[in-house]
Amino acid sequence: MTAQEGAHDVLVLGGAGVDTIVYVPELPLPYADSYLIDSGIRTRAGQTGDFVALGLTALGLRTHHLDLLGDDPEGDLVRVLHQERGIGLTALPQPAGTKRAVNLVGPDGRRLSLYDTSRAHPDDRFPEETLRTLATASRHVHVTITQPCAHALPVLAESGVPLSTDLHDWDGENPYHEPFAFAADVVFLSAAALTDPERTMRRIAERGRAEVVVATAGAEGAYLLADGELTRIPAADPPAPVVDSNGAGDAFAAAFLYGRLTGEPPRRCARYGAVAGAYACTVPAARAEAMGRDELLKQAAAGSRP
């Protein structure tokens, strides 16, 4: 072991940016010349990598985040979020600017995200030395599917550090997601766009190196594939009214990884994920807030089904 090895529990790769949150009267939003948004329009730091890092840190795991950020006000919001929450951050310069998105959120908490894809360049890369140093200093690496993380996969494979990824609403066909799906030891995805979740999950396990595949299904719970067995994980009861689904999948992944890194079996990890995901749905998207370890363990024990 090197002197740096084990310095972090988890390295989160990619997925740093800002979201502008707009609460709309319904989704889909009918065409109109204008809408009055009484709840306000708010821009805050926090995209998928930020929220996974936030969730892991809130659960007591030593977390570091690596991504490209612009020298712009949006990048400053991301830097401040990490500083305030005690999350380590290596921010490499991104001349195209910090990643950003607009999230339209309906009254039932559903969202529609508009991603600005201009904030990246096909030649973007993480420096191999930086990537290798941070990866080997970590017990685990969580890889988001944002650019340029796909180019980092060969270096991460060479490091030998366990990997996880979240394919989000993959349809099981888009080839962009496949390198991530087949390179990770733990694969998360949403079942929203899958006609046959089990078939897609088993294909991921058969063609890649995944030991565990989890497909989240919102209020219907999740599917867990581990040791060749498919298990249905019930949804957890939200501790307050559901207001927003933003960040629920990231919260699920963070809590699942917390369980895995503390030696829990897959079903218990999935229970942790379900509890944290339900909690995230009660937090307005304008706030960056994650469930703490004590509350996670308390709620998981109180309603322990798996």
C-alpha positions in Angstrom: 0.0 0.0 0.0 1.2 3.5 -0.8 1.1 6.3 1.8 -1.9 7.8 0.1 -3.9 4.6 -0.3 -7.1 4.6 1.7 -7.0 8.4 2.2 -10.6 8.5 0.9 -13.5 6.1 1.2 -15.0 7.2 -2.1 -13.8 9.2 -5.1 -16.8 10.6 -7.1 -15.9 11.2 -10.7 -17.7 13.8 -12.7 -21.3 15.2 -12.4 -20.5 18.6 -10.9 -22.7 21.5 -11.9 -25.6 23.7 -11.1 -29.3 23.4 -11.6 -32.0 26.1 -12.0 -35.2 24.9 -10.4 -38.6 26.0 -11.7 -41.8 24.7 -10.0 -44.4 24.5 -12.7 -48.2 24.0 -12.4 -48.2 20.8 -14.3 -46.1 18.4 -16.5 -46.1 18.3 -19.4 -46.3 22.1 -19.4 -48.9 23.4 -21.9 -47.7 26.1 -24.3 -48.4 29.6 -23.1 -46.8 33.0 -23.7 -45.7 33.2 -20.1 -46.2 31.7 -16.6 -46.1 33.4 -13.2 -43.8 31.4 -10.9 -44.8 32.4 -7.4 -42.5 29.8 -5.8 -39.5 31.5 -7.3 -36.8 30.4 -9.7 -33.6 29.3 -7.9 -30.2 28.3 -9.1 -28.1 26.2 -6.8 -25.1 23.9 -7.0 -25.8 20.3 -7.2 -25.9 17.8 -10.1 -25.6 14.0 -9.9 -21.9 13.8 -8.8 -22.4 16.6 -6.3 -25.4 14.9 -4.7 -23.8 11.5 -4.5 -20.8 13.2 -2.8 -23.1 15.1 -0.5 -25.0 11.9 0.5 -21.8 9.9 1.1 -20.3 12.7 3.3 -23.5 13.1 5.3 -23.3 9.4 6.0 -19.8 9.8 7.4 -17.7 8.5 4.5 -14.5 10.4 3.5 -15.4 11.6 0.1 -13.4 13.4 -2.7 -14.9 14.8 -5.9 -13.0 15.2 -9.2 -14.4 17.1 -12.2 -14.0 20.0 -14.6 -15.4 23.4 -13.6 -15.5 26.7 -15.3 -14.1 30.0 -14.0 -17.6 31.4 -13.7 -20.3 32.1 -11.1 -21.7 28.6 -11.5 -18.3 27.1 -10.8 -18.1 29.2 -7.7 -21.4 27.9 -6.4 -20.1 24.3 -6.8 -16.8 25.2 -5.0 -18.7 26.8 -2.1 -21.0 23.8 -1.7 -18.1 21.5 -1.3 -16.2 23.8 1.0 -19.3 24.3 3.3 -20.1 20.6 3.4 -16.5 19.4 3.9 -16.3 17.5 0.7 -12.8 17.3 -0.9 -12.8 18.8 -4.4 -10.2 18.7 -7.2 -11.6 21.1 -9.8 -9.8 21.1 -13.2 -10.3 24.1 -15.6 -13.2 23.8 -18.1 -13.0 26.7 -20.6 -16.5 25.8 -21.9 -17.9 26.6 -18.5 -19.5 24.7 -15.6 -22.2 22.2 -16.4 -25.7 23.5 -15.9 -29.4 22.4 -16.3 -32.9 23.6 -15.8 -35.3 21.3 -13.9 -39.0 21.8 -14.3 -40.7 20.2 -11.2 -44.5 19.4 -11.2 -46.8 19.5 -8.2 -46.4 15.7 -7.7 -42.6 16.0 -7.5 -41.9 14.7 -11.0 -39.3 16.5 -12.9 -38.2 17.3 -16.5 -34.5 18.2 -16.9 -33.1 20.3 -19.7 -29.3 19.7 -19.9 -27.0 22.3 -21.5 -24.6 20.1 -23.5 -22.5 23.0 -24.7 -20.5 23.0 -21.4 -18.1 20.3 -22.6 -15.8 19.5 -25.5 -15.1 16.1 -27.1 -11.4 16.4 -26.3 -11.9 16.9 -22.6 -9.9 14.5 -20.5 -8.9 14.0 -16.8 -5.1 14.0 -16.5 -4.1 10.4 -16.1 -1.7 11.0 -13.2 -4.3 13.0 -11.3 -6.9 10.4 -11.9 -4.7 7.5 -11.0 -3.4 9.2 -7.8 -6.9 9.9 -6.5 -8.3 6.5 -7.5 -5.6 4.6 -5.7 -6.0 6.8 -2.7 -9.7 5.6 -2.4 -11.5 2.4 -1.3 -14.1 2.9 -4.1 -14.8 5.0 -7.1 -18.3 6.1 -8.2 -18.3 7.1 -11.9 -21.0 9.4 -13.2 -21.9 9.1 -16.9 -21.1 12.8 -17.7 -18.4 13.7 -20.1 -15.4 12.9 -20.0 -15.8 10.0 -17.6 -16.0 7.4 -20.3 -12.4 8.1 -21.2 -11.3 7.5 -17.6 -12.6 4.0 -17.4 -9.4 2.2 -18.8 -7.2 4.0 -16.2 -9.7 3.2 -13.4 -9.7 -0.5 -14.5 -5.9 -0.6 -14.3 -6.1 0.8 -10.7 -8.0 -2.2 -9.5 -10.3 -0.1 -7.3 -13.9 -1.2 -7.2 -16.2 0.9 -9.3 -19.9 1.9 -9.3 -21.9 3.9 -11.8 -25.5 5.2 -12.3 -26.9 4.8 -15.8 -30.0 6.9 -14.8 -32.8 6.4 -17.3 -31.0 4.2 -19.8 -33.2 2.4 -22.2 -31.0 -0.6 -22.4 -30.0 0.2 -26.0 -28.1 3.5 -26.2 -24.5 2.5 -26.7 -23.1 5.5 -24.8 -24.0 3.8 -21.5 -22.5 0.4 -22.2 -18.9 1.1 -21.3 -20.0 2.3 -17.9 -22.5 -0.6 -17.4 -19.9 -3.2 -18.2 -16.9 -1.7 -16.3 -18.6 -1.3 -12.9 -18.8 -3.7 -10.0 -22.1 -2.1 -8.8 -24.5 -0.7 -11.4 -27.5 1.6 -10.6 -30.1 2.5 -13.1 -33.7 3.6 -13.3 -36.4 1.2 -14.5 -38.4 4.1 -16.0 -37.3 3.5 -19.7 -37.0 -0.3 -19.5 -39.7 -2.6 -20.8 -38.1 -5.6 -19.2 -35.9 -4.5 -16.2 -34.8 -8.1 -15.4 -33.5 -8.8 -18.9 -31.5 -5.6 -19.0 -30.1 -6.2 -15.5 -29.0 -9.7 -16.3 -27.4 -8.6 -19.6 -25.3 -6.0 -17.6 -24.2 -8.8 -15.2 -23.5 -11.3 -18.0 -21.5 -9.0 -20.3 -19.7 -7.0 -17.6 -18.2 -7.4 -14.2 -21.1 -6.2 -12.1 -21.6 -8.2 -8.8 -24.7 -6.2 -8.1 -27.2 -4.4 -10.3 -30.0 -2.2 -8.9 -32.9 -0.8 -10.9 -34.9 1.8 -9.0 -38.6 2.1 -9.7 -39.8 5.1 -7.7 -42.8 4.4 -5.6 -42.8 0.7 -6.6 -39.4 0.2 -4.9 -36.4 -1.3 -6.7 -35.1 -4.5 -8.3 -31.9 -6.0 -6.9 -29.8 -8.5 -8.8 -27.2 -10.1 -6.6 -25.6 -13.6 -6.8 -27.8 -14.3 -9.8 -31.0 -13.8 -7.8 -33.5 -11.1 -8.6 -35.2 -9.6 -5.5 -37.9 -7.0 -5.3 -37.1 -4.3 -2.7 -40.1 -2.5 -1.3 -40.2 1.3 -1.3 -39.7 3.0 2.0 -42.3 5.3 3.5 -41.3 8.9 3.0 -41.0 10.6 6.5 -42.8 13.7 5.2 -44.9 14.8 2.2 -43.3 14.1 -1.2 -42.4 17.4 -2.9 -39.6 16.7 -5.3 -37.9 13.6 -6.9 -34.7 15.5 -7.7 -31.7 13.7 -6.2 -33.6 10.6 -5.1 -31.5 8.3 -7.3 -28.3 9.9 -6.1 -29.4 9.5 -2.5 -30.2 5.8 -3.1 -26.8 5.2 -4.6 -25.0 7.0 -1.8 -26.8 5.1 0.9 -26.4 1.7 -0.9 -22.6 2.4 -1.2 -22.5 3.3 2.5 -23.9 -0.1 3.3 -21.6 -1.9 1.0 -18.5 -0.1 2.3 -19.6 -0.9 5.9 -19.9 -4.6 5.1 -23.7 -5.0 4.8 -25.3 -7.6 2.5 -26.9 -6.4 -0.8 -30.5 -6.5 0.5 -29.6 -4.4 3.5 -27.7 -2.0 1.3 -30.8 -1.7 -1.0 -33.0 -1.1 2.1 -30.6 1.8 3.0 -31.0 3.1 -0.5 -34.8 3.0 -0.4 -34.9 4.9 2.9 -32.5 7.6 1.7 -34.3 7.9 -1.7 -37.6 8.3 0.1 -36.2 11.0 2.3 -34.7 12.9 -0.7 -38.2 13.1 -2.2 -39.3 15.2 0.8 -36.6 17.8 0.3 -37.3 20.7 -2.1 -34.9 20.7 -5.0 -33.8 24.3 -4.2 -32.1 22.9 -1.1 -29.0 20.7 -1.1 -29.6 18.4 1.8 -28.9 14.7 2.5 -29.9 12.2 5.1 -27.5 11.7 8.0 -26.2 8.3 9.2 -28.1 8.1 12.5 -31.4 8.9 10.9 -30.7 6.4 8.1 -30.0 3.6 10.5 -33.0 4.5 12.7 -35.5 4.5 9.8 -34.0 1.4 8.2 -34.3 -0.5 11.4 -37.8 0.8 12.2 -39.2 -0.4 8.9 -36.8 -3.2 8.1 -38.4 -5.5 5.6 -35.4 -6.8 3.8 
